[in-house]
Each structure stands twice: as structure tokens, then as C-alpha cells.
Amino acid sequence: MTYDVGYRFAQALDPSGLDTIAACLHAIQAAAKDCRNAGKPFETDPAVVLLAQHLGAVATTTMPDRPALRTLCGDALAEIARTPLLTLLAARGVDHNADAKRTFHTEARRALKRLADALHLERGRYDIRVCAGGPAVSGEVILHGDELYCQVSIGGFGPGEILFRRCRGRSDYVGERNHWAHMTELVDHVRLAARIAREIGLACAPESQPRLVA
């Protein structure tokens, strides 16, 4: 059974109490829900349209003009491009944010795959896995090889987001002494690979600088 209420029309005719973008968005969402409950399309509902126009008026009076907003958006895009996503996620945290947590897992897996390539680890001699954990933690993304255990997490225990240590096979979850690195180091995977190989004594250390061929 469908039903309709008149509150959205009264609010659209007198939106004086809606003086912030958040309040306007809430009113529009509530009006659209009323339309759906009544079996009516909200895109053409006069109350929804009036409320949307009021949102535009509020945004115009509370924010800079359009050219200034476009400049600010361009500046924000440039800043995002300068800040790798993993570094940004590490700074902001991903706890209690399922979308950010999934993004962290995806990006960390990719970064660890690049690290494995930089370390010249052969396929089949390592695996990359995710321990998701609960909603209050980032979980861990782990690269586990025959000689290397490397774990990436956000807000974990230790002086950095990246833990690495030498191990004896993929059934060794304890390994030797822990070493730490920050998320910013994972962005430069070649340099981090060289550091890992040097500090834990991997048999085949990667080259940190490209060789010159005559």
C-alpha cells in the first residue's frame, strides 16, 4: 500500500530553517524517500525540485563563486596526485570505514607485488595474503616468501606501518628480528627492496641503481 505525506511540500514552500548544505541534503533525501513510498518519481516532484533549488541558493551564498571553486578543485586534484594513496590512507586511517579498508587492501597488495618484483622473488616462491581483521582495525596485507616476511598495516603496533623480517620458509610465522619502515618508503619499492635485502641479508640483493650498459 502506498502513502503520501504533505511535510515535504510545506518544507519546500518555507525552507527558512534549511540554512546549511547538510540540512538541505537531508531534506532532499527525506523528500525523495517520501516520493518512493508514495510510488511517485522524485525527479519530477515539485517539492524535491524546490528543495534542490534551495540547496543551490544556500551553496551559492556560503561558498566562493564558481571560478574560485573550480580553482580549488584543481588544486585539490594536484595535491592528491602528489600524495600516493597508500600514504594518504596511512595518514587518515581506515578503521570503521569499509570502503577505505578495501582500498587499502587492494593498494597494499599491488605495492607488495611490486616489492616482490624488485626483490627478484620468483613466482611460486612467495604468496600475498590479507588478514582482514575486524571493523576497528585496518587488517594486515602480508608478503610471505621463503626468506622474507613483510606485513603492511595501518595503526598497528611498532614504529612504522611496514614490518619485515627474515624467515625460514612460509610456515615460519615468527622469524628473526623485526625491522620497520614507514608507508612512504613502500612508494619507492626499488629503494625499499634494497634496504630490506641489506638489513635482513637476503642472498640476492636487488640493485638500488640501474646498471649502465656500454
C-alpha positions as CSV (number, residue, x, y, z in Angstrom):
1,M,0.0,0.0,0.0
2,T,1.3,3.4,-0.9
3,Y,1.0,6.6,1.1
4,D,1.9,10.2,0.8
5,V,2.6,13.0,3.3
6,G,2.5,16.7,3.0
7,Y,5.5,17.6,5.0
8,R,7.9,17.8,2.1
9,F,5.6,20.3,0.3
10,A,5.4,22.5,3.4
11,Q,9.1,22.4,3.9
12,A,9.7,23.2,0.2
13,L,7.4,26.3,0.4
14,D,9.1,27.5,3.6
15,P,12.8,26.3,3.7
16,S,13.9,29.1,6.0
17,G,15.2,26.5,8.5
18,L,17.4,24.9,5.9
19,D,20.5,27.2,6.0
20,T,23.3,24.6,5.6
21,I,24.3,22.2,2.8
22,A,23.9,19.3,5.2
23,A,20.4,20.3,6.3
24,C,19.3,20.8,2.6
25,L,20.7,17.4,1.6
26,H,18.9,15.7,4.5
27,A,15.6,17.4,3.5
28,I,16.1,16.3,-0.2
29,Q,16.8,12.7,0.8
30,A,13.8,12.6,3.1
31,A,11.6,14.1,0.4
32,A,12.8,11.6,-2.2
33,K,12.1,8.8,0.3
34,D,8.5,10.1,0.7
35,C,8.1,10.0,-3.1
36,R,9.3,6.4,-3.3
37,N,6.9,5.4,-0.5
38,A,4.1,7.1,-2.4
39,G,5.1,5.4,-5.7
40,K,6.0,8.7,-7.4
41,P,9.1,9.7,-9.3
42,F,11.1,12.0,-7.2
43,E,13.0,13.6,-10.2
44,T,9.8,15.5,-11.1
45,D,8.3,16.0,-7.7
46,P,7.8,19.8,-7.2
47,A,8.9,19.6,-3.5
48,V,12.1,17.8,-4.3
49,V,12.9,20.2,-7.2
50,L,12.2,23.3,-5.0
51,L,14.4,21.9,-2.2
52,A,17.2,21.2,-4.7
53,Q,17.0,24.7,-6.0
54,H,17.2,26.0,-2.4
55,L,20.3,23.8,-1.9
56,G,21.8,25.6,-4.9
57,A,21.0,29.0,-3.3
58,V,22.5,28.0,0.0
59,A,25.7,26.7,-1.6
60,T,26.0,29.9,-3.6
61,T,25.8,32.1,-0.5
62,T,28.0,30.0,1.7
63,M,30.8,29.2,-0.7
64,P,33.1,31.1,-3.1
65,D,32.0,31.8,-6.7
66,R,32.2,29.1,-9.4
67,P,35.6,30.1,-10.9
68,A,37.1,30.1,-7.4
69,L,35.6,26.6,-6.7
70,R,37.0,25.3,-9.9
71,T,40.4,26.5,-8.9
72,L,40.1,24.9,-5.5
73,C,39.1,21.6,-7.1
74,G,42.1,21.8,-9.4
75,D,44.4,22.4,-6.5
76,A,42.9,19.5,-4.6
77,L,43.4,17.2,-7.6
78,A,47.0,18.3,-7.9
79,E,47.6,17.6,-4.2
80,I,46.0,14.2,-4.5
81,A,48.3,13.4,-7.4
82,R,51.3,14.4,-5.3
83,T,50.3,12.2,-2.4
84,P,50.2,8.4,-3.1
85,L,47.0,6.8,-2.0
86,L,48.7,4.4,0.5
87,T,50.4,7.3,2.2
88,L,47.1,9.2,2.4
89,L,45.3,6.2,3.8
90,A,48.0,5.7,6.4
91,A,47.7,9.3,7.5
92,R,43.9,9.3,7.7
93,G,43.4,5.8,8.9
94,V,40.8,3.3,7.6
95,D,39.2,1.9,10.8
96,H,35.4,1.8,10.8
97,N,35.4,2.7,7.1
98,A,34.8,-0.4,5.0
99,D,35.4,1.3,1.6
100,A,38.7,2.8,2.8
101,K,39.8,-0.5,4.2
102,R,39.1,-2.4,1.0
103,T,41.0,0.3,-0.9
104,F,43.9,-0.1,1.5
105,H,44.0,-3.9,1.0
106,T,43.9,-3.5,-2.8
107,E,46.6,-0.9,-3.0
108,A,48.8,-2.7,-0.4
109,R,48.6,-5.9,-2.4
110,R,49.7,-4.1,-5.6
111,A,52.5,-2.4,-3.7
112,L,53.8,-5.7,-2.3
113,K,53.6,-7.3,-5.7
114,R,55.9,-4.5,-7.0
115,L,58.2,-5.0,-4.0
116,A,58.4,-8.8,-4.7
117,D,59.4,-8.0,-8.3
118,A,62.0,-5.5,-7.1
119,L,63.4,-8.2,-4.8
120,H,63.5,-10.7,-7.8
121,L,61.3,-13.2,-5.9
122,E,60.3,-16.0,-8.2
123,R,56.6,-16.8,-8.7
124,G,55.6,-19.7,-6.6
125,R,58.2,-18.8,-4.0
126,Y,56.0,-16.4,-2.2
127,D,52.4,-15.5,-1.6
128,I,50.5,-12.3,-0.8
129,R,47.5,-12.6,1.5
130,V,45.1,-10.5,3.5
131,C,44.1,-10.8,7.2
132,A,41.1,-8.5,7.2
133,G,40.5,-8.3,11.0
134,G,37.5,-6.6,12.5
135,P,35.9,-3.2,11.6
136,A,38.0,-1.3,14.1
137,V,41.4,-2.2,12.5
138,S,43.0,-2.0,9.1
139,G,43.9,-5.6,8.9
140,E,47.2,-6.8,7.5
141,V,48.4,-7.4,4.0
142,I,51.3,-9.9,4.0
143,L,54.1,-10.9,1.6
144,H,55.5,-14.2,2.8
145,G,58.3,-15.8,0.9
146,D,60.9,-18.5,1.6
147,E,63.2,-16.0,3.3
148,L,61.1,-12.9,3.8
149,Y,58.0,-12.0,5.9
150,C,56.7,-8.5,5.2
151,Q,53.5,-7.1,6.7
152,V,51.7,-3.8,6.0
153,S,49.1,-2.4,8.3
154,I,47.8,1.0,9.4
155,G,47.8,2.0,13.1
156,G,49.4,-1.2,14.2
157,F,52.0,-1.9,16.8
158,G,55.5,-0.7,16.2
159,P,57.4,2.4,15.0
160,G,56.1,2.1,11.4
161,E,53.4,0.7,9.2
162,I,55.6,-1.9,7.5
163,L,57.2,-4.8,9.4
164,F,59.7,-7.0,7.8
165,R,62.0,-9.8,9.0
166,R,63.9,-12.8,7.7
167,C,62.1,-16.1,8.0
168,R,62.8,-19.8,7.2
169,G,60.0,-20.8,4.8
170,R,56.4,-20.0,4.6
171,S,55.5,-22.0,7.7
172,D,57.7,-19.7,9.8
173,Y,55.5,-17.0,11.3
174,V,57.9,-15.9,14.0
175,G,61.1,-15.4,12.1
176,E,64.1,-13.3,13.2
177,R,64.4,-9.8,14.5
178,N,61.7,-7.3,13.4
179,H,62.6,-4.3,11.2
180,W,60.3,-1.4,10.5
181,A,59.6,1.1,7.7
182,H,57.0,3.8,7.0
183,M,54.4,3.7,4.4
184,T,56.1,6.4,2.4
185,E,59.0,4.0,1.8
186,L,56.7,1.5,0.1
187,V,56.0,4.0,-2.6
188,D,59.7,3.7,-3.8
189,H,59.6,-0.1,-3.9
190,V,63.1,-0.4,-5.5
191,R,64.8,1.5,-2.7
192,L,62.8,-0.3,0.0
193,A,63.7,-3.6,-1.6
194,A,67.4,-2.7,-1.4
195,R,67.0,-1.7,2.2
196,I,65.2,-5.0,3.1
197,A,67.8,-7.1,1.3
198,R,70.6,-5.3,3.1
199,E,69.1,-5.3,6.6
200,I,68.0,-8.9,6.7
201,G,70.7,-10.3,4.5
202,L,68.8,-11.8,1.6
203,A,71.0,-13.9,-0.7
204,C,70.2,-12.0,-3.8
205,A,70.1,-8.3,-3.1
206,P,68.4,-6.1,-5.7
207,E,70.2,-3.3,-7.3
208,S,69.1,0.1,-6.0
209,Q,70.5,1.9,-9.1
210,P,70.1,0.9,-12.7
211,R,73.3,-0.5,-14.3
212,L,74.8,1.4,-17.2
213,V,75.4,-0.9,-20.2
214,A,78.2,0.1,-22.6
